Amino acid sequence: MKDTFFYLSTCDTCRRIVGELDLPEEIRLQDIKTEPLTREQLHELKDLAGSYEALFSKRARLYKERNLKEKALDESDFRDLLLEHYTFLKRPVLVVSGKIFVGNSRNTVAAAREYLQP
């Protein structure tokens, strides 16, 4: 997979992290709202992250609205939901040199920043 930063351009947190990381030009920015994840991209992200659940945001509004917490979701459910709507992706996701950083926790952002430093 090409080095890519998957984010939501309307998300203040994603925009802040883009600025903090000072991403190199060769990293492609993909706004998941205007350019949704493909099945192939999602499969590659899953391989890097270890599971679809690791990429899934349980803080998404639709997760709460659909009461998905009460359901026993398996990997195929997480995959299908991630393909169905962009808000289910835990954001942002940075893939660089075969390494993946998922989410916006301080530790994740700090690890990504450290990895990007020459």
Secondary structure, DSSP 4 states (H G I P E B T S, - for coil): ---EEEE-TT-HHHHHHHHHHT--TTSEEEETTTSPPPHHHHHHHHHHHSSSGGGB-TT-HHHHHTTGGGS---HHHHHHHHHH-GGGB-S-EEEETTEEEES--HHHHHHHHHHH--
